[in-house]
């Protein structure tokens, strides 16, 4: 009986061990972050709705569908430069509406096709 009691005592978890097991960090977003993200999404939807149709279509085609500017230009019947201008307009407008800083990439001239 003493051995059984000792065995049972060895199998029990201490209060400190229980506390350390319960102290698991939550990697999910906080409720405040969820509300902020939803607000950003609503603001982005409003910004998109304010754009003219072609810049909105260009933004969607390039960023969501993953099309190249030359593919979009061919589909819309405009030049690649027009597509690039429409994309720049759409990105700038959305960044302004969301109060984000638009980071411009450095690079050389675009390749001629």
The first five atom37 places (N, CA, C, CB, O) and aatype in JSON, in Angstrom:
{
  "aatype": [20, 20, 20, 20, 20, 20, 20, 20, 20, 20, 20, 20, 20, 20, 20, 20, 20, 20, 20, 20, 20, 20, 20, 20, 20, 20, 20, 20, 20, 20, 20, 20, 20, 20, 20, 20, 20, 20, 20, 20, 20, 20, 20, 20, 20, 20, 20, 20, 20, 20, 20, 20, 20, 20, 20, 20, 20, 20, 20, 20, 20, 20, 20, 20, 20, 20, 20, 20, 20, 20, 20, 20, 20, 20, 20, 20, 20, 20, 20, 20, 20, 20, 20, 20, 20, 20, 20, 20, 20, 20, 20, 20, 20, 20, 20, 20, 20, 20, 20, 20, 20, 20, 20, 20, 20, 20, 20, 20, 20, 20, 20, 20, 20],
  "atom_mask": [
    [1, 1, 1, 1, 1],
    [1, 1, 1, 1, 1],
    [1, 1, 1, 1, 1],
    [1, 1, 1, 1, 1],
    [1, 1, 1, 1, 1],
    [1, 1, 1, 1, 1],
    [1, 1, 1, 1, 1],
    [1, 1, 1, 1, 1],
    [1, 1, 1, 1, 1],
    [1, 1, 1, 1, 1],
    [1, 1, 1, 1, 1],
    [1, 1, 1, 1, 1],
    [1, 1, 1, 1, 1],
    [1, 1, 1, 1, 1],
    [1, 1, 1, 1, 1],
    [1, 1, 1, 1, 1],
    [1, 1, 1, 1, 1],
    [1, 1, 1, 1, 1],
    [1, 1, 1, 1, 1],
    [1, 1, 1, 1, 1],
    [1, 1, 1, 1, 1],
    [1, 1, 1, 1, 1],
    [1, 1, 1, 1, 1],
    [1, 1, 1, 1, 1],
    [1, 1, 1, 1, 1],
    [1, 1, 1, 1, 1],
    [1, 1, 1, 1, 1],
    [1, 1, 1, 1, 1],
    [1, 1, 1, 1, 1],
    [1, 1, 1, 1, 1],
    [1, 1, 1, 1, 1],
    [1, 1, 1, 1, 1],
    [1, 1, 1, 1, 1],
    [1, 1, 1, 1, 1],
    [1, 1, 1, 1, 1],
    [1, 1, 1, 1, 1],
    [1, 1, 1, 1, 1],
    [1, 1, 1, 1, 1],
    [1, 1, 1, 1, 1],
    [1, 1, 1, 1, 1],
    [1, 1, 1, 1, 1],
    [1, 1, 1, 1, 1],
    [1, 1, 1, 1, 1],
    [1, 1, 1, 1, 1],
    [1, 1, 1, 1, 1],
    [1, 1, 1, 1, 1],
    [1, 1, 1, 1, 1],
    [1, 1, 1, 1, 1],
    [1, 1, 1, 1, 1],
    [1, 1, 1, 1, 1],
    [1, 1, 1, 1, 1],
    [1, 1, 1, 1, 1],
    [1, 1, 1, 1, 1],
    [1, 1, 1, 1, 1],
    [1, 1, 1, 1, 1],
    [1, 1, 1, 1, 1],
    [1, 1, 1, 1, 1],
    [1, 1, 1, 1, 1],
    [1, 1, 1, 1, 1],
    [1, 1, 1, 1, 1],
    [1, 1, 1, 1, 1],
    [1, 1, 1, 1, 1],
    [1, 1, 1, 1, 1],
    [1, 1, 1, 1, 1],
    [1, 1, 1, 1, 1],
    [1, 1, 1, 1, 1],
    [1, 1, 1, 1, 1],
    [1, 1, 1, 1, 1],
    [1, 1, 1, 1, 1],
    [1, 1, 1, 1, 1],
    [1, 1, 1, 1, 1],
    [1, 1, 1, 1, 1],
    [1, 1, 1, 1, 1],
    [1, 1, 1, 1, 1],
    [1, 1, 1, 1, 1],
    [1, 1, 1, 1, 1],
    [1, 1, 1, 1, 1],
    [1, 1, 1, 1, 1],
    [1, 1, 1, 1, 1],
    [1, 1, 1, 1, 1],
    [1, 1, 1, 1, 1],
    [1, 1, 1, 1, 1],
    [1, 1, 1, 1, 1],
    [1, 1, 1, 1, 1],
    [1, 1, 1, 1, 1],
    [1, 1, 1, 1, 1],
    [1, 1, 1, 1, 1],
    [1, 1, 1, 1, 1],
    [1, 1, 1, 1, 1],
    [1, 1, 1, 1, 1],
    [1, 1, 1, 1, 1],
    [1, 1, 1, 1, 1],
    [1, 1, 1, 1, 1],
    [1, 1, 1, 1, 1],
    [1, 1, 1, 1, 1],
    [1, 1, 1, 1, 1],
    [1, 1, 1, 1, 1],
    [1, 1, 1, 1, 1],
    [1, 1, 1, 1, 1],
    [1, 1, 1, 1, 1],
    [1, 1, 1, 1, 1],
    [1, 1, 1, 1, 1],
    [1, 1, 1, 1, 1],
    [1, 1, 1, 1, 1],
    [1, 1, 1, 1, 1],
    [1, 1, 1, 1, 1],
    [1, 1, 1, 1, 1],
    [1, 1, 1, 1, 1],
    [1, 1, 1, 1, 1],
    [1, 1, 1, 1, 1],
    [1, 1, 1, 1, 1],
    [1, 1, 1, 1, 1],
    [1, 1, 1, 1, 1]
  ],
  "atom_positions": [
    [[0.82, -1.19, 0.0], [0.0, 0.0, 0.0], [0.88, 1.26, 0.0], [-0.94, -0.01, 1.21], [0.55, 2.24, -0.67]],
    [[1.96, 1.23, 0.73], [2.86, 2.38, 0.77], [3.49, 2.61, -0.6], [3.96, 2.17, 1.83], [3.66, 3.74, -1.04]],
    [[3.83, 1.5, -1.28], [4.4, 1.64, -2.61], [3.38, 2.22, -3.59], [4.9, 0.28, -3.13], [3.73, 3.07, -4.41]],
    [[2.14, 1.8, -3.51], [1.1, 2.34, -4.38], [0.9, 3.83, -4.14], [-0.22, 1.6, -4.17], [0.74, 4.61, -5.07]],
    [[0.92, 4.2, -2.84], [0.77, 5.62, -2.49], [1.94, 6.43, -3.04], [0.67, 5.8, -0.96], [1.74, 7.52, -3.57]],
    [[3.16, 5.9, -2.91], [4.34, 6.6, -3.41], [4.28, 6.72, -4.93], [5.63, 5.86, -2.98], [4.62, 7.76, -5.49]],
    [[3.85, 5.66, -5.58], [3.72, 5.68, -7.04], [2.7, 6.72, -7.49], [3.33, 4.28, -7.57], [2.94, 7.46, -8.44]],
    [[1.59, 6.79, -6.82], [0.56, 7.77, -7.14], [1.07, 9.19, -6.91], [-0.71, 7.52, -6.3], [0.78, 10.09, -7.7]],
    [[1.83, 9.38, -5.84], [2.38, 10.7, -5.53], [3.36, 11.14, -6.62], [3.08, 10.69, -4.14], [3.41, 12.32, -6.97]],
    [[4.14, 10.21, -7.14], [5.11, 10.54, -8.2], [4.42, 10.89, -9.51], [6.06, 9.37, -8.42], [4.98, 11.64, -10.32]],
    [[3.22, 10.37, -9.72], [2.51, 10.63, -10.96], [1.73, 11.95, -10.92], [1.58, 9.5, -11.25], [1.31, 12.44, -11.97]],
    [[1.52, 12.5, -9.76], [0.78, 13.75, -9.64], [1.6, 14.93, -10.13], [0.34, 13.98, -8.19], [2.83, 14.94, -10.02]],
    [[0.91, 15.92, -10.66], [1.55, 17.14, -11.16], [1.42, 18.21, -10.09], [0.91, 17.61, -12.51], [0.37, 18.37, -9.47]],
    [[2.51, 18.94, -9.87], [2.49, 19.99, -8.85], [1.74, 21.21, -9.35], [3.93, 20.38, -8.45], [1.48, 21.35, -10.54]],
    [[1.38, 22.1, -8.43], [0.67, 23.33, -8.78], [1.51, 24.2, -9.71], [0.29, 24.11, -7.51], [0.98, 24.81, -10.63]],
    [[2.82, 24.25, -9.48], [3.71, 25.04, -10.34], [3.73, 24.48, -11.76], [5.14, 25.07, -9.75], [3.75, 25.24, -12.73]],
    [[3.73, 23.16, -11.87], [3.72, 22.55, -13.2], [2.4, 22.82, -13.93], [3.97, 21.05, -13.09], [2.4, 23.03, -15.14]],
    [[1.29, 22.81, -13.2], [-0.01, 23.12, -13.79], [-0.03, 24.56, -14.28], [-1.15, 22.88, -12.78], [-0.5, 24.83, -15.39]],
    [[0.48, 25.48, -13.47], [0.52, 26.89, -13.87], [1.37, 27.09, -15.13], [1.08, 27.75, -12.73], [1.0, 27.85, -16.02]],
    [[2.5, 26.39, -15.2], [3.35, 26.55, -16.38], [2.68, 25.97, -17.63], [4.72, 25.89, -16.16], [2.88, 26.48, -18.73]],
    [[1.89, 24.91, -17.46], [1.17, 24.33, -18.6], [0.04, 25.24, -19.07], [0.61, 22.96, -18.23], [-0.26, 25.3, -20.26]],
    [[-0.58, 25.94, -18.14], [-1.7, 26.82, -18.49], [-1.23, 28.16, -19.05], [-2.56, 27.06, -17.26], [-2.01, 28.89, -19.67]],
    [[0.03, 28.49, -18.83], [0.57, 29.77, -19.3], [1.05, 29.62, -20.75], [1.74, 30.24, -18.38], [2.24, 29.71, -21.03]],
    [[0.1, 29.4, -21.65], [0.4, 29.25, -23.07], [0.06, 30.57, -23.75], [-0.41, 28.04, -23.7], [-1.02, 31.14, -23.55]],
    [[0.99, 31.04, -24.56], [0.74, 32.32, -25.24], [-0.22, 32.1, -26.4], [2.07, 32.95, -25.74], [-0.19, 31.07, -27.07]],
    [[-1.06, 33.08, -26.62], [-2.03, 33.05, -27.72], [-1.44, 33.82, -28.88], [-3.42, 33.64, -27.29], [-1.2, 35.03, -28.78]],
    [[-1.19, 33.14, -29.99], [-0.58, 33.77, -31.15], [-1.6, 34.48, -32.04], [0.17, 32.75, -31.96], [-1.21, 35.12, -33.01]],
    [[-2.87, 34.36, -31.73], [-3.91, 35.0, -32.53], [-3.95, 36.5, -32.29], [-5.26, 34.39, -32.21], [-3.4, 36.99, -31.31]],
    [[-4.58, 37.22, -33.2], [-4.67, 38.68, -33.04], [-5.58, 39.05, -31.87], [-5.18, 39.34, -34.33], [-6.52, 38.32, -31.54]],
    [[-5.28, 40.16, -31.27], [-6.1, 40.66, -30.16], [-7.42, 41.18, -30.7], [-5.36, 41.77, -29.36], [-7.52, 41.49, -31.89]],
    [[-8.44, 41.28, -29.86], [-9.72, 41.84, -30.32], [-9.56, 43.25, -30.9], [-10.72, 41.88, -29.17], [-10.24, 43.6, -31.87]],
    [[-8.68, 44.05, -30.33], [-8.45, 45.4, -30.86], [-7.86, 45.34, -32.26], [-7.52, 46.2, -29.92], [-8.22, 46.14, -33.13]],
    [[-6.95, 44.41, -32.48], [-6.32, 44.28, -33.8], [-7.34, 43.8, -34.84], [-5.13, 43.3, -33.74], [-7.29, 44.22, -36.0]],
    [[-8.25, 42.94, -34.43], [-9.3, 42.46, -35.34], [-10.2, 43.61, -35.77], [-10.14, 41.35, -34.67], [-10.53, 43.75, -36.95]],
    [[-10.59, 44.45, -34.81], [-11.45, 45.61, -35.12], [-10.71, 46.57, -36.05], [-11.88, 46.34, -33.81], [-11.29, 47.1, -36.99]],
    [[-9.43, 46.79, -35.78], [-8.63, 47.69, -36.62], [-8.51, 47.14, -38.05], [-7.22, 47.89, -36.01], [-8.62, 47.9, -39.01]],
    [[-8.3, 45.84, -38.17], [-8.18, 45.23, -39.5], [-9.5, 45.34, -40.27], [-7.75, 43.76, -39.39], [-9.5, 45.61, -41.47]],
    [[-10.61, 45.13, -39.58], [-11.91, 45.24, -40.25], [-12.16, 46.68, -40.71], [-13.04, 44.79, -39.3], [-12.72, 46.91, -41.78]],
    [[-11.74, 47.63, -39.9], [-11.89, 49.04, -40.27], [-11.04, 49.35, -41.5], [-11.49, 49.95, -39.09], [-11.47, 50.08, -42.39]],
    [[-9.82, 48.81, -41.54], [-8.94, 49.01, -42.71], [-9.56, 48.4, -43.96], [-7.55, 48.4, -42.45], [-9.48, 48.98, -45.04]],
    [[-10.16, 47.23, -43.82], [-10.79, 46.58, -44.97], [-11.95, 47.42, -45.49], [-11.29, 45.17, -44.6], [-12.1, 47.59, -46.7]],
    [[-12.75, 47.94, -44.58], [-13.87, 48.8, -45.0], [-13.37, 50.06, -45.7], [-14.74, 49.19, -43.79], [-13.93, 50.48, -46.71]],
    [[-12.31, 50.66, -45.17], [-11.74, 51.86, -45.79], [-11.16, 51.53, -47.17], [-10.64, 52.47, -44.88], [-11.28, 52.33, -48.09]],
    [[-10.55, 50.36, -47.3], [-9.99, 49.95, -48.59], [-11.11, 49.73, -49.6], [-9.16, 48.66, -48.44], [-10.98, 50.12, -50.77]],
    [[-12.21, 49.13, -49.18], [-13.35, 48.93, -50.09], [-13.91, 50.27, -50.55], [-14.46, 48.1, -49.39], [-14.26, 50.42, -51.72]],
    [[-14.0, 51.24, -49.64], [-14.48, 52.58, -50.03], [-13.51, 53.23, -51.02], [-14.65, 53.48, -48.79], [-13.94, 53.85, -51.99]],
    [[-12.21, 53.08, -50.76], [-11.2, 53.66, -51.67], [-11.3, 53.04, -53.05], [-9.79, 53.47, -51.11], [-11.2, 53.75, -54.05]],
    [[-11.49, 51.74, -53.12], [-11.64, 51.07, -54.42], [-12.88, 51.56, -55.15], [-11.71, 49.55, -54.24], [-12.84, 51.77, -56.36]],
    [[-13.97, 51.75, -54.41], [-15.22, 52.21, -55.02], [-15.08, 53.61, -55.6], [-16.36, 52.17, -54.0], [-15.78, 53.96, -56.54]],
    [[-14.19, 54.42, -55.05], [-13.98, 55.79, -55.52], [-13.14, 55.85, -56.79], [-13.33, 56.61, -54.44], [-13.14, 56.87, -57.48]],
    [[-12.43, 54.78, -57.11], [-11.55, 54.77, -58.28], [-12.36, 54.64, -59.57], [-10.54, 53.63, -58.19], [-13.43, 54.03, -59.58]],
    [[-11.86, 55.23, -60.66], [-12.48, 54.97, -61.96], [-12.33, 53.47, -62.3], [-11.83, 55.86, -63.07], [-11.49, 52.78, -61.73]],
    [[-13.15, 53.01, -63.22], [-13.21, 51.58, -63.51], [-11.88, 51.0, -63.98], [-14.26, 51.32, -64.56], [-11.47, 49.94, -63.5]],
    [[-11.19, 51.65, -64.91], [-9.96, 51.07, -65.46], [-8.85, 50.95, -64.42], [-9.48, 51.9, -66.62], [-8.24, 49.88, -64.33]],
    [[-8.54, 52.0, -63.63], [-7.51, 51.82, -62.6], [-7.89, 50.73, -61.58], [-7.27, 53.14, -61.87], [-7.02, 49.99, -61.1]],
    [[-9.17, 50.63, -61.26], [-9.62, 49.59, -60.33], [-9.39, 48.21, -60.96], [-11.13, 49.78, -59.96], [-8.94, 47.28, -60.29]],
    [[-9.71, 48.08, -62.24], [-9.52, 46.81, -62.95], [-8.04, 46.47, -63.05], [-10.15, 46.89, -64.35], [-7.66, 45.31, -62.88]],
    [[-7.21, 47.45, -63.33], [-5.76, 47.24, -63.42], [-5.21, 46.77, -62.08], [-5.04, 48.53, -63.87], [-4.45, 45.8, -62.02]],
    [[-5.59, 47.43, -61.01], [-5.13, 47.05, -59.68], [-5.54, 45.61, -59.35], [-5.7, 48.01, -58.62], [-4.72, 44.83, -58.86]],
    [[-6.77, 45.27, -59.63], [-7.26, 43.92, -59.35], [-6.53, 42.88, -60.21], [-8.78, 43.84, -59.6], [-6.1, 41.84, -59.71]],
    [[-6.38, 43.17, -61.49], [-5.76, 42.22, -62.4], [-4.31, 41.92, -62.03], [-5.82, 42.74, -63.82], [-3.87, 40.77, -62.07]],
    [[-3.57, 42.95, -61.66], [-2.15, 42.77, -61.36], [-1.94, 42.21, -59.96], [-1.41, 44.1, -61.5], [-1.15, 41.28, -59.78]],
    [[-2.63, 42.75, -58.96], [-2.35, 42.33, -57.59], [-3.08, 41.07, -57.17], [-2.7, 43.43, -56.66], [-2.53, 40.26, -56.43]],
    [[-4.3, 40.87, -57.62], [-5.08, 39.71, -57.2], [-4.93, 38.55, -58.19], [-6.56, 40.09, -57.06], [-4.65, 37.42, -57.79]],
    [[-5.1, 38.84, -59.47], [-5.02, 37.78, -60.48], [-3.59, 37.43, -60.87], [-5.79, 38.2, -61.71], [-3.35, 36.37, -61.44]],
    [[-2.64, 38.32, -60.55], [-1.23, 38.05, -60.84], [-0.85, 38.22, -62.31], [-0.9, 36.67, -60.42], [0.14, 37.64, -62.76]],
    [[-1.63, 39.0, -63.04], [-1.32, 39.24, -64.46], [-0.18, 40.23, -64.58], [-2.57, 39.77, -65.21], [0.08, 41.02, -63.68]],
    [[0.5, 40.18, -65.7], [1.57, 41.13, -65.97], [0.96, 42.39, -66.56], [2.65, 40.52, -66.92], [-0.13, 42.35, -67.13]],
    [[1.67, 43.52, -66.44], [1.16, 44.75, -67.04], [0.94, 44.63, -68.54], [2.11, 45.89, -66.76], [-0.01, 45.21, -69.08]],
    [[1.8, 43.88, -69.23], [1.6, 43.74, -70.68], [0.35, 42.92, -70.99], [2.84, 43.08, -71.33], [-0.35, 43.21, -71.96]],
    [[0.04, 41.91, -70.18], [-1.2, 41.14, -70.38], [-2.42, 42.03, -70.17], [-1.25, 39.93, -69.41], [-3.38, 41.98, -70.95]],
    [[-2.36, 42.83, -69.12], [-3.48, 43.72, -68.82], [-3.65, 44.76, -69.92], [-3.28, 44.42, -67.45], [-4.76, 45.08, -70.33]],
    [[-2.53, 45.28, -70.4], [-2.58, 46.28, -71.48], [-3.21, 45.69, -72.73], [-1.16, 46.8, -71.8], [-4.04, 46.34, -73.38]],
    [[-2.83, 44.48, -73.08], [-3.4, 43.82, -74.26], [-4.89, 43.6, -74.07], [-2.7, 42.48, -74.53], [-5.68, 43.86, -74.98]],
    [[-5.28, 43.13, -72.9], [-6.7, 42.86, -72.64], [-7.53, 44.13, -72.71], [-6.87, 42.2, -71.27], [-8.65, 44.11, -73.23]],
    [[-6.99, 45.24, -72.18], [-7.74, 46.5, -72.16], [-7.57, 47.32, -73.44], [-7.3, 47.32, -70.97], [-8.31, 48.29, -73.65]],
    [[-6.63, 46.95, -74.27], [-6.41, 47.7, -75.51], [-5.74, 49.04, -75.28], [-7.71, 47.92, -76.21], [-6.01, 50.01, -75.99]],
    [[-4.84, 49.09, -74.29], [-4.1, 50.32, -73.99], [-2.61, 49.98, -73.94], [-4.58, 50.97, -72.63], [-2.23, 48.81, -74.04]],
    [[-1.78, 51.0, -73.78], [-0.34, 50.77, -73.7], [0.06, 50.3, -72.3], [0.44, 52.06, -74.08], [-0.68, 50.47, -71.34]],
    [[1.24, 49.7, -72.23], [1.78, 49.27, -70.93], [1.99, 50.48, -70.04], [3.12, 48.49, -71.12], [1.77, 50.41, -68.83]],
    [[2.41, 51.57, -70.63], [2.62, 52.8, -69.84], [1.31, 53.28, -69.21], [3.21, 53.91, -70.73], [1.31, 53.76, -68.08]],
    [[0.2, 53.16, -69.94], [-1.11, 53.53, -69.4], [-1.48, 52.63, -68.23], [-2.2, 53.46, -70.49], [-2.0, 53.09, -67.21]],
    [[-1.2, 51.34, -68.37], [-1.47, 50.4, -67.27], [-0.64, 50.76, -66.06], [-1.18, 48.94, -67.71], [-1.13, 50.75, -64.93]],
    [[0.64, 51.07, -66.28], [1.51, 51.46, -65.16], [1.01, 52.73, -64.49], [2.95, 51.65, -65.66], [1.05, 52.84, -63.26]],
    [[0.54, 53.69, -65.29], [0.0, 54.93, -64.72], [-1.27, 54.66, -63.93], [-0.28, 55.95, -65.84], [-1.47, 55.22, -62.85]],
    [[-2.14, 53.81, -64.46], [-3.37, 53.47, -63.75], [-3.07, 52.74, -62.44], [-4.27, 52.59, -64.64], [-3.72, 52.99, -61.42]],
    [[-2.08, 51.85, -62.47], [-1.7, 51.14, -61.24], [-1.15, 52.11, -60.21], [-0.67, 50.04, -61.55], [-1.48, 52.02, -59.03]],
    [[-0.31, 53.03, -60.65], [0.26, 54.04, -59.75], [-0.85, 54.9, -59.15], [1.29, 54.92, -60.49], [-0.84, 55.18, -57.95]],
    [[-1.8, 55.31, -59.98], [-2.93, 56.11, -59.5], [-3.73, 55.34, -58.44], [-3.85, 56.51, -60.67], [-4.07, 55.87, -57.39]],
    [[-4.04, 54.07, -58.75], [-4.84, 53.26, -57.83], [-4.12, 53.05, -56.51], [-5.18, 51.92, -58.47], [-4.72, 53.17, -55.44]],
    [[-2.84, 52.72, -56.57], [-2.08, 52.5, -55.34], [-1.96, 53.77, -54.51], [-0.69, 51.96, -55.67], [-2.11, 53.74, -53.29]],
    [[-1.69, 54.89, -55.17], [-1.58, 56.17, -54.47], [-2.89, 56.56, -53.81], [-1.13, 57.28, -55.43], [-2.91, 57.01, -52.67]],
    [[-3.99, 56.38, -54.54], [-5.31, 56.72, -54.0], [-5.64, 55.87, -52.77], [-6.39, 56.53, -55.08], [-6.08, 56.39, -51.74]],
    [[-5.41, 54.56, -52.89], [-5.71, 53.68, -51.76], [-4.81, 53.98, -50.56], [-5.54, 52.2, -52.18], [-5.28, 53.98, -49.42]],
    [[-3.54, 54.25, -50.81], [-2.62, 54.59, -49.72], [-3.06, 55.89, -49.02], [-1.18, 54.74, -50.25], [-3.02, 55.98, -47.8]],
    [[-3.47, 56.87, -49.81], [-3.94, 58.14, -49.22], [-5.19, 57.92, -48.38], [-4.22, 59.17, -50.33], [-5.31, 58.46, -47.28]],
    [[-6.12, 57.14, -48.9], [-7.38, 56.9, -48.18], [-7.15, 56.14, -46.88], [-8.35, 56.12, -49.05], [-7.86, 56.35, -45.9]],
    [[-6.16, 55.25, -46.87], [-5.87, 54.45, -45.67], [-4.83, 55.11, -44.78], [-5.4, 53.07, -46.07], [-4.48, 54.57, -43.73]],
    [[-4.34, 56.29, -45.19], [-3.31, 57.01, -44.46], [-2.05, 56.15, -44.31], [-3.83, 57.43, -43.08], [-1.42, 56.12, -43.25]],
    [[-1.69, 55.44, -45.39], [-0.48, 54.63, -45.44], [0.57, 55.38, -46.24], [-0.75, 53.23, -46.07], [0.24, 56.21, -47.09]],
    [[1.81, 55.08, -45.97], [2.9, 55.64, -46.74], [3.22, 54.68, -47.87], [4.15, 55.91, -45.86], [3.55, 53.52, -47.62]],
    [[3.12, 55.15, -49.08], [3.4, 54.32, -50.24], [4.9, 54.31, -50.46], [2.65, 54.83, -51.5], [5.51, 55.37, -50.63]],
    [[5.49, 53.14, -50.47], [6.93, 53.0, -50.68], [7.17, 52.8, -52.16], [7.53, 51.81, -49.84], [6.69, 51.84, -52.77]],
    [[7.91, 53.69, -52.72], [8.22, 53.6, -54.15], [9.51, 52.82, -54.32], [8.34, 55.03, -54.79], [10.49, 53.06, -53.62]],
    [[9.48, 51.88, -55.25], [10.65, 51.07, -55.52], [11.57, 51.8, -56.49], [10.26, 49.7, -56.08], [11.12, 52.47, -57.41]],
    [[12.84, 51.65, -56.26], [13.82, 52.22, -57.18], [14.08, 51.22, -58.29], [15.13, 52.6, -56.44], [14.02, 50.01, -58.07]],
    [[14.36, 51.71, -59.44], [14.68, 50.82, -60.56], [14.97, 51.61, -61.79], [13.54, 49.85, -60.82], [14.7, 52.81, -61.86]],
    [[15.51, 50.94, -62.75], [15.86, 51.58, -64.01], [14.66, 51.67, -64.91], [16.97, 50.82, -64.69], [13.52, 51.44, -64.49]],
    [[14.92, 52.0, -66.14], [13.81, 52.11, -67.1], [13.21, 50.72, -67.34], [14.3, 52.75, -68.45], [13.88, 49.7, -67.22]],
    [[11.92, 50.74, -67.68], [11.25, 49.47, -67.93], [11.73, 48.9, -69.25], [9.72, 49.63, -67.93], [12.06, 49.65, -70.17]],
    [[11.78, 47.58, -69.35], [12.27, 46.98, -70.6], [11.29, 47.23, -71.74], [12.49, 45.47, -70.41], [10.07, 47.25, -71.54]],
    [[11.81, 47.42, -72.91], [11.0, 47.62, -74.12], [10.67, 46.26, -74.71], [11.75, 48.52, -75.16], [11.53, 45.38, -74.79]],
    [[9.42, 46.09, -75.13], [9.03, 44.82, -75.75], [8.65, 45.0, -77.19], [7.89, 44.18, -75.0], [8.3, 44.03, -77.86]]
  ]
}
